Amino acid sequence: MKREIISLASLLCAVAGVSAQEAATAEGDSMRMDTVREAADSLKRDTSDVVVIRRVPLESGRTIDDEVIVVDTIPSSNEGVNIVLFNDNTWRYVRNRSISADDDTVFTSDWDTIKLQAYGIELKDMPVSVVIDLVDSLKSYHYPHVGKINSKYGVRRRRSHQGTDIDLEVGDPVYAVFDGRVRISQYQNGGYGNLVIIRHDNGLETYYGHLSERLVKPNEWVTAGQVIGYGGSTGRSTGPHLHFETRYKGQSFDPERLIDFTTGTLRRETFLLKKSYFSIYSKFTQDFDEEIKSEEEDRKIAAQAAAVQYHIVKKGDTMGRIAINYHTTVSRLCQLNGLKNPDRLSIGQRIRVR
């Protein structure tokens, strides 16, 4: 997740309601005015925009530097998101993990810090397709490591190779790709060697194998761009490289469908994951016509998803009041959220209103 390079004075002016022009003039900041306006507008948006701001570019965010320290934390218009200010005059949104998860079962259901396969779902029971938001709350993405691809996803020497092998040197930093929580951090005799598995807010899991050192522990929250370990050649490995996997409900798919490893950029903002992708023979580069069609379909889905709006329940909220505020009806809200009893609301609950 990239932290916008905006001066502390400008940010505080935006929070206080001072115009972007006044903020830049008062400070003499050399930054472009449109960047300042964008920052000010971001802080004044409604709840749904604060949680998911769908804007590109999709290049990797800034690496989390351990030497940068937090100066202050201030609330935003969304109870699930705070604004954290750093001593290098930068800021970023940070989730309040107690109430901000899109689906609070992501980090509780099928959660196992010992077994690699935490899910008991067979391939035949997987959905035909699922829409996955890859970027949420500004730009929470960082490449795992940029390097030459030694081996791609697919069949290798008559065996299934369920990830992408990226060349690196022993000791090179390996980064968390998205925000999430560490499920596994242990040595695996089965071939992975030192392995870290992170489950992300969107339900995906990423695997980082053959590490020389692991820097995170199970149940620890991590941020995109955080160094979670160092490259190595532990386990069943013929030389230093990062074995990187992407999985959903325990089923692997080609990581190149998400990331262009030659540049480190994320290919798309919203990903349509199809059941057919879970086949070891389904590779990103095998059918360019299919990828073009998939890209067009993803754009349509992203546009539809961008129109979705949510409200975070606050103290004193009722379904009737929410319906009035968003110019809709209680029955429509119940339909959108699958609610049978509109009177049962809890603070922090996420209600879809559009």
N, C-alpha and C positions, 0 to 999 in steps of 0.2 A: 504494500500500500504506500504510494508516494506521499510524502509530506510536502505541501505546497510551500515554495520559498517566498514567504510573505513576512514582512517585518512585524515584530510584536506590536508596535504602535499602531500600524494599519489594521491589524486584526482586532485589537481592542476597540479602535474607533468604529469598526464595522459592527461589533457586538453592541456598542453603545448607540448605534443608529446614526453615526456621522456619515456623511456622503463619501463616496469613493474619491471625488475630486478634492474635498477638504482633507481627507486622510493623506493623500499623496502630497498635497501642497504643504500641509503642516510639517510633514516629516522630510520633505525634499527627496522622496524616494525616487529612484531611477527606473523602477519597474514599469512595465506598460500599464496604462490605465485600464485596459480591458481585463487584465489579470486581477487587479484590485477589485473591480466591479464584480467579477465572477466570484471572488472570495466573499464579498459582502452579501451578494445574493444567495450564496450557498448557505450562509448562516441564518437567512431569513425564510428559507423555504419551509414548506409544511413537512409533516412527519415522514411521509413516504419518500420525498426527495432527499431527505437527510440520510435515510437508511440505504437507499439505492440510487445513486447518481450515475445514470447510464451515459457516460461520455468517454470518448476515446481520445488520445491514442492508447494503445494497448502494450506499448513497450514496458519493459520492466520498471518497477518502482525503485525507490531509493533503498539501498542496503541499510539495515538497522545498525547503527554504530553504537557500540557499548559505551563510548566515551561521551556521547551526548546525553545530558541528564534532563529530567523533567523539571520545569520551573513552576508550572501551575496547571491545574485542571479546572475547566469551567464547563457548566452545563450547556447543552444545545436545546433546541425546541423539542427534541426527542429524548425521552427519559432513558432510552436504551443506548444513546450515543453521547459521549462527552468529547470536548475539544481539549487536547493536551498541547501545552506550549513548551517548547524546548529552549535550551540556553543558546542555541545557534540561530535564534530568530526564525524558527520554522514551527509549523504546527501540523497536526493531523487528527482525524477523527479516530476515536477508540471506543469499542463497544463496551457497554456495561454488561458483562457476561451473565449476570443474574437474571436479566429480563430481555436481552436483545436478540436471542437466537430466533431465526425464522421458524424453526421447528425445534422445540426444546427436547424432542426425543432423539435428535441426531446424536447427542453425546451421552445418551442414557441407554437406549435400546441397542441390544447386540454389542455392548461395550465390554471388551475383554482385553486386559493388559498383558496377557500371557500367550494365548493362542493367536496364531496369525490369522486364521479364518474364524472371524467372530460371527459371520452370518451363516445361517443354515438354509439359505435359499438356493434352489437348484436353477439352472439356466432356463429350463422350461417354464418356470414360474416367474421369470423376470418380465416386466412390462414391455410391450412392443416398442415404446419409445418414452423418453422422459426429458423434459426441458430443464436444463441446469444453468443457472446464472453463475458465471465464472468470476465476474468482477462485481463487487458490491462495496458501497460506501467509499466513494472516490475511486481508488485504483489499487485494490489489494492483490497485487500479483508481483512475483519476482521469479526470474528464471532459476532453476535449481543449480545449474552450472552451464556455462557456454563453452563448448568444445567440439571437437570432431566426433561424429557418430561412428563408433566402432562396430556396433551391431544393432540392427533394427528389430522391432517387434515382429514376430512371426515364427515360422519353423526354421530351426537352425540345427544342422547335423541330425535330422530326423527327430528332434526334440522341440517342444514348445518353448520359445523364448518370449516370456510375457512382459518384457519391458524394453527400454532403450538404453544401450550402453554408451556413455559419454566419456570420452578420453579426458583424463586429468592427471595431475601429479599428486603424489602423497603429500597431504597437508593442505591442499587447496580447499578453500571454504565451500561448503555445500549449504544452500539456502532453502528455507521453507517457501514453497511455491504460493500458497494462499494462507490466509489466517486460519487457525484451527486449534486442535488439541491433540497432543501426543498420545497415541494409543499403545504403541509398542516402542520400546527402546531397550534392545538386548542383543546379545550375540546369538546368532542362529547357526547351528552346526549343519543345517540342511543345504547350505550353499550361499546364503546371503551374507554370512559373516556378521559384522556389526551392522545392525539394521534399525532404522527409525521409520515408523509408520505414523502418519498424521491424518486424522480425520478432519475434514473441513466443514464449514457451515452449510455448504451446498450438498453434503452427503458423500462427496467424493473422498477417496483415500489415496494418498501418495506414498510410495515406498522409496526409501533411499538406502541402497545396499552397498556392501563392501567398504564401509567407512573405516578409517583408521582410528577415529575417536568419535564418540557420541557426546553431545553437549546438553542434551535435554533428557528429561525423565518422564515416565508415564503420567498422564493426567495434567501435564503442564500445558498452559496456553501459550501458543506461539503466534508470531506475526509474520506476514509475508515479508521476505527480505532478511529475516533473522537467521543467523548462522546456527544450524542445528547439528553440525558435525564437520569433520574434515575427510577429504577424499583418501582412499587407501586401496588395498588389495586383499582384504580379509575374506575368509570363506573360500568358496570354490571360484577362484579367479586366476587368470593367467597373467595379470598385470594390472597396474593401477587404473581404475575407471569407476564411474558412478553407474550403478544399475538402478534405473528410475522406472517406476511403474505407476500407472493410473488405474484405479479400480472403482467400481460402483457396486455396492452390496456384495463385495467379494469377487466380482467378475472383472477380469482385466480387459482392457482395450488399448489400442495403439496410442501411446502418449503424443505422437506426432499429429493426431487429430486436434490436439489442444495447443501445442507449442511448436514453433519453428525453431528448432535447436541451433540452426546455423546463425540466427540473429538473436535468439533469446526472447523473441516477441510472442505474445499470446495471439493466436490466429483469429479468435472471435470473442465477443463479449458474452453472448448467450449460446449455449451448445445444445443441439438436439442429439441426444445419445440414443442410438437405435439398438435394438436387441441383436441385430445382425452384426454389430461391431464387436460383440463379445467372442466371435469366432477367431481363432488364432490365425486363420487365413484371410481375415478382413483387415487389410493394411491401408493406411492413409493414401499411399501413392499408387495403389493398384488400379484405380478407376477414376481418372480425372473428370470424366463426364458426371459421375456420381457425386464427386466433391463439389462441382459447380452447382449442381442441382441442390445439394445439401446446403450450400452457402446461401442460395436464394431463399430456401425454406427457413433457414436460421434467421435471415433478416426479417421475414414476415413475423416469425414467432417473437423476435426481439421487439418489434414494433407493437405487437399485441401486449407483450409483457410490460412494456414501458407505460402503457395506458392504465395498468393496474395501480390502484392507490389503497393505502392502508392507514388506519388510525390506531395509535397506541392508547389503550384505555388509561385514563387518569382518575384520580380521586374525584368522586362526584358525578362521573359520567354515567349516563343511562343510554340504552339503545335508542330511546325516543329522541334524546338530545343529540346523539350522534347522527341520527337520520336527518334531523332538521339542519344541522350544521353542514351536511354534505348534500342537501337537497335531494334526498331519497326517502325511502320508506323502511319501516322496521321489517316488514315481510321480505323486502328485497335484500336487506342486510342478512337476515336469517338464511335466505336462500344461498347467498354468496358464501356464507361461512358454515353452512350445514348445521345451524343451531336450531334446536327444538325449543329451548327455553331462553328467550331474549333477556330475561331478568338476571341470569347468571353470568355476570361479568366480573373479571378480576383485574386489579391494577397491573399494568404491564402487558395485558392480553393484546394480541395483534388482530384487529378486525379489518377485514377487507371491505372497502366502501365503494369501490369502482370495479 
